[in-house]
Amino acid sequence: MINTNPSAIILGVLTLSSILVFFMVRRKSLIKHIPGPASPSWIYGNLVQLILSRSYGDLEFEWQKQYGSVYRIKGCFGQDRLVISDALSLQFILNGSSFQRSPTLQNTFLTLFGQDSMIASNDENHRRLRAGLNSAFAAGAVRRFIPVFARTAEVLTARIEKSIRPGSIFDVCPLLNLATLNAVGESIFGISLEELDSDLVRNHGKSVAIAGSVSAVHIITDSLIAHIPLSVLRWTLHLPSNAFRVIRSTRTLTAQLGTRLVEEKIESSRRGLERNDDVYSALLQDKTKHRLNSAEAVSQANLLLTAGQDGTANALAFGLHELAKHPDFQERLRVEIHSTIGHCSGGEVAYETMPLLTAFVKEILRMYPSGPLSEQIAVKDACLPLTNEITTTTGERITSVPIQKGQIVTLALASYQRLESLWGSDAHEFRPDRWLSDKMFRGEAVGPYANLLVFFGGPRTCIGWRYAVLELKVLTCELVGKFSFRLPENDSIQPRLANTLMPADASGNKSTPLYVTRLL
């Protein structure tokens, strides 16, 4: 009798994939003469060093310094791949037609969000869904969320004030996660954190925790998943593991939430009780040709809940940690905040008129991008242009790199944002004042904000980047205006890559413990 157990099927497919990968890597590599670090393992290549370092970037930034902004590493099973932080190369990859998201990354998004979500869709369907969502996240549209962010910030500071004790260390991460989740609930769906289904909130928290559990086994699995057909991969959602149970539950619960909200908003509109202060209401009232239908709006619920929450909370945690390390800048920022708010006379705070606040947000996003790495695959033969020439291991000097169809490349977005040629000789240091200098790099933009790639670039640019920047500014103003932040004596927080970049303690757990003191 044939074994139809899903686990056995997946195991068999992974075994066949391993054999396939073995024969694929034996073909001639066009990039084998590009310099790069030695590989410590045929199975893992350099990927464990790249992804699982105690403090993210320790080796990556050193490799960039030693080998330049384009160098070769080994992937799993001896595969050659490029790591790229060169601005010209990144522009070519992100804005051209020669590369697309790698199969591993694409399969991950399909599993998490479903094929009808904007992030997992491709080509014309992606362009259509993106056009339908664009109006809700345009520059003018996100300003209507300021009252939501302000209320969220006030609730956050009240919760912190109740939780802190004089002389005691306080981990700011849990309350930051709650705050950004509440902001998403109100601004995206039009409901408060208390109105969100408790099972959905719990599953969302479990999803974040699962995403933070990365190991060498995950690296191998991701490498093999790239060669599994999507029809087979769908079986994984039915495997009896805790991770897949959480994914199934989260997708089901967010679909139920989306369906309920769409029905309620359609009924409110029928009764003449339309709202336009949340994304879902705006989407359903859109009268343009790009308007999403009800089913399409429901399919974006999980993506919209997830995309705007954990990354913003992590960026804010990194920001408070850096302010605690730099008390002089923290005080300068506080003075600017108090001065600006003091001149508002009860009106809306003019966040765009606060240069130190803007510089602080830019510097945090530069140093701690939520997604520091992104895998792409060449969909056709190409010639990768370089800003500076490379001397190969054979002594040849080249100004472009031939790329073979099927070649995997890693976009080193965090490394790009640490390039000394762009950001200065102190590119690895937290120095917001660099953004106030006339000497700041003013070259051709690669990403949508401040020439950064924290929000990616090209057709896949994060649609909510304006939303994220504004939320960071509002929450920072409230927190720094009302509290001071100081490092504990045994501070050990480092950036750790766990699908997204997060602050982590010596045990690898997400955490940002600080001394927090109420000022006002």
Long-range contacts (C-beta under 8 A, 24 or more apart in sequence): 6-235, 6-236, 6-238, 6-239, 7-239, 7-240, 9-232, 9-235, 10-228, 10-232, 10-235, 10-236, 10-239, 13-228, 13-232, 14-221, 14-224, 14-228, 17-224, 17-225, 17-227, 17-228, 18-77, 18-224, 20-227, 21-76, 21-77, 21-79, 21-223, 21-224, 21-227, 22-77, 24-79, 24-406, 25-77, 25-78, 25-79, 25-80, 29-80, 29-404, 30-401, 30-402, 30-403, 30-404, 30-407, 31-72, 31-80, 31-81, 31-82, 31-401, 31-402, 31-403, 31-407, 32-72, 32-80, 33-392, 33-393, 33-394, 33-396, 34-70, 34-71, 34-72, 34-82, 34-390, 34-392, 34-393, 34-401, 35-67, 35-68, 35-71, 35-72, 35-390, 35-391, 35-392, 35-393, 36-63, 36-67, 36-71, 36-72, 36-73, 36-83, 37-63, 37-66, 37-67, 37-71, 37-73, 39-73, 39-74, 39-78, 42-74, 42-77, 42-78, 43-76, 43-77, 43-220, 44-76, 44-216, 44-219, 44-220, 45-73, 45-74, 45-75, 45-76, 45-77, 45-78, 45-79, 46-73, 46-74, 46-75, 47-73, 47-74, 47-75, 47-76, 47-219, 47-223, 48-216, 48-219, 50-83, 50-373, 50-410, 51-214, 51-219, 51-373, 51-497, 52-214, 52-215, 52-216, 52-219, 52-497, 53-497, 54-494, 54-496, 55-494, 55-495, 55-496, 56-372, 56-414, 56-494, 56-495, 56-496, 56-497, 56-501, 57-372, 57-414, 57-415, 57-418, 57-495, 60-412, 60-414, 60-415, 61-415, 61-418, 61-428, 64-412, 64-415, 64-418, 64-419, 68-388, 68-390, 69-387, 69-388, 69-415, 69-416, 69-419, 70-384, 70-386, 70-390, 70-401, 73-410, 75-223, 75-408, 76-219, 76-220, 76-223, 76-224, 77-223, 79-408, 80-407, 81-407, 81-408, 81-409, 81-410, 82-384, 82-401, 82-407, 82-409, 82-410, 83-409, 83-410, 83-412, 83-415, 84-384, 84-409, 84-410, 84-411, 84-412, 85-411, 85-412, 85-413, 85-415, 85-416, 85-419, 86-386, 86-387, 86-388, 86-416, 87-387, 87-416, 87-419, 87-422, 87-443, 87-444, 87-446, 88-385, 88-386, 88-387, 89-384, 89-385, 89-386, 89-387, 90-411, 90-416, 90-446, 90-453, 90-457, 91-444, 91-446, 91-457, 92-384, 92-385, 93-376, 93-384, 93-409, 93-411, 94-411, 94-446, 94-456, 94-457, 94-458, 94-460, 95-457, 95-458, 95-459, 96-382, 97-379, 97-380, 98-378, 98-379, 98-380, 98-382, 98-403, 99-376, 99-377, 99-378, 99-379, 99-382, 99-409, 100-376, 100-377, 100-379, 101-374, 101-375, 101-376, 101-377, 101-460, 102-226, 102-375, 102-376, 102-377, 102-408, 103-225, 103-226, 103-227, 103-377, 104-222, 104-223, 104-225, 104-226, 104-375, 105-374, 105-375, 107-225, 107-226, 107-228, 107-230, 107-233, 108-222, 108-225, 110-230, 110-233, 111-233, 111-236, 111-237, 111-247, 112-247, 112-251, 112-302, 112-306, 113-251, 113-302, 113-303, 113-306, 114-251, 114-299, 114-302, 116-295, 116-296, 116-299, 117-299, 117-300, 117-302, 117-303, 118-300, 118-303, 118-463, 119-303, 119-307, 126-459, 127-459, 128-290, 129-292, 129-296, 129-300, 130-459, 130-463, 131-290, 132-283, 132-286, 132-290, 132-291, 132-292, 132-296, 133-283, 133-292, 133-300, 133-463, 134-290, 134-463, 135-282, 135-286, 135-288, 135-290, 136-279, 136-282, 136-283, 136-286, 137-279, 137-463, 137-464, 137-466, 137-467, 138-466, 139-466, 141-282, 142-466, 142-467, 142-470, 143-470, 144-276, 144-277, 145-183, 145-187, 145-467, 145-470, 145-471, 146-348, 146-349, 146-470, 146-474, 148-183, 148-186, 148-187, 148-277, 149-183, 149-187, 149-470, 149-471, 149-474, 149-475, 150-349, 150-474, 150-478, 151-186, 152-179, 152-180, 152-182, 152-183, 152-186, 152-474, 152-475, 153-179, 153-474, 153-475, 153-477, 153-478, 153-479, 154-478, 155-179, 155-182, 156-475, 156-478, 156-479, 157-478, 157-479, 157-482, 157-483, 160-479, 160-483, 160-516, 161-518, 164-516, 164-517, 164-518, 166-517, 167-515, 168-515, 169-488, 169-513, 169-514, 169-515, 170-513, 170-514, 170-515, 170-516, 171-511, 171-512, 171-513, 171-514, 172-317, 172-320, 172-512, 172-513, 172-514, 172-516, 173-313, 173-317, 173-503, 173-510, 173-511, 173-512, 176-313, 176-316, 176-317, 177-205, 177-208, 177-309, 177-310, 177-313, 179-313, 179-475, 180-308, 180-309, 180-310, 180-312, 180-313, 180-316, 180-471, 181-309, 183-308, 183-309, 183-312, 183-471, 184-304, 184-305, 184-308, 184-309, 186-278, 187-278, 187-279, 187-467, 188-278, 188-279, 188-280, 188-304, 188-305, 188-308, 189-257, 189-261, 189-278, 189-279, 189-280, 189-301, 189-304, 189-305, 190-261, 190-265, 190-275, 190-277, 190-278, 190-280, 190-281, 191-261, 196-257, 197-253, 197-256, 197-257, 199-249, 199-253, 200-250, 200-253, 200-254, 200-257, 203-246, 203-249, 203-250, 203-253, 204-250, 204-305, 204-306, 204-309, 206-246, 207-246, 207-247, 207-250, 207-306, 208-310, 210-242, 210-243, 210-246, 211-310, 211-498, 211-499, 211-500, 212-498, 212-499, 212-502, 212-510, 213-498, 214-497, 214-498, 214-499, 250-302, 251-302, 254-301, 254-302, 254-305, 255-298, 255-299, 255-301, 255-302, 257-301, 257-305, 258-297, 258-298, 258-299, 258-300, 258-301, 259-298, 261-301, 262-294, 262-297, 262-298, 266-294, 279-304, 307-462, 307-464, 308-464, 308-467, 308-468, 308-471, 310-500, 310-502, 311-370, 311-371, 311-468, 311-500, 312-468, 312-471, 312-472, 314-368, 314-370, 314-500, 314-501, 314-502, 314-503, 314-510, 315-364, 315-365, 315-368, 315-370, 315-468, 315-472, 316-472, 316-475, 316-476, 316-479, 317-502, 317-503, 317-512, 318-364, 318-367, 318-368, 318-495, 318-503, 318-512, 319-360, 319-361, 319-364, 319-472, 319-476, 320-479, 320-485, 320-512, 320-514, 321-485, 321-487, 321-493, 321-503, 321-512, 321-514, 322-363, 322-364, 322-367, 322-430, 323-360, 323-480, 323-485, 324-485, 324-486, 324-487, 324-514, 324-515, 325-430, 325-487, 326-430, 327-486, 329-356, 329-360, 329-432, 330-480, 330-484, 330-485, 332-356, 333-357, 333-360, 333-476, 333-480, 334-480, 334-481, 334-484, 334-519, 337-477, 337-480, 337-481, 338-481, 341-477, 341-481, 349-474, 349-477, 351-470, 351-473, 351-474, 351-477, 354-473, 354-477, 355-436, 356-432, 356-436, 357-473, 357-476, 357-477, 358-435, 358-473, 359-432, 359-433, 359-434, 359-435, 359-436, 360-432, 360-476, 361-469, 361-472, 361-473, 361-476, 362-432, 362-435, 362-449, 362-450, 362-452, 363-430, 363-431, 363-432, 363-434, 363-435, 364-472, 365-449, 365-450, 365-452, 365-454, 365-469, 365-472, 366-417, 366-423, 366-450, 366-452, 366-454, 367-417, 367-418, 367-430, 368-495, 368-501, 369-413, 369-414, 369-417, 369-452, 369-453, 369-454, 369-501, 370-454, 370-500, 370-501, 371-413, 371-454, 371-456, 371-500, 371-501, 372-412, 372-413, 372-414, 372-415, 372-497, 372-501, 373-410, 373-411, 373-412, 373-413, 373-414, 373-497, 374-410, 374-411, 374-413, 374-456, 375-408, 375-409, 375-410, 375-411, 376-408, 376-409, 376-410, 376-411, 377-406, 377-407, 377-408, 377-409, 378-403, 378-404, 378-405, 378-406, 378-407, 378-409, 379-405, 380-405, 381-405, 411-453, 413-453, 413-454, 413-456, 414-501, 416-446, 416-453, 417-452, 417-453, 417-454, 422-451, 481-519, 481-520, 482-518, 482-519, 482-520, 483-516, 483-517, 483-518, 483-519, 484-516, 484-517, 484-519, 485-514, 485-515, 485-516, 486-514, 486-515, 486-517, 487-514, 487-515, 488-513, 488-514, 488-515
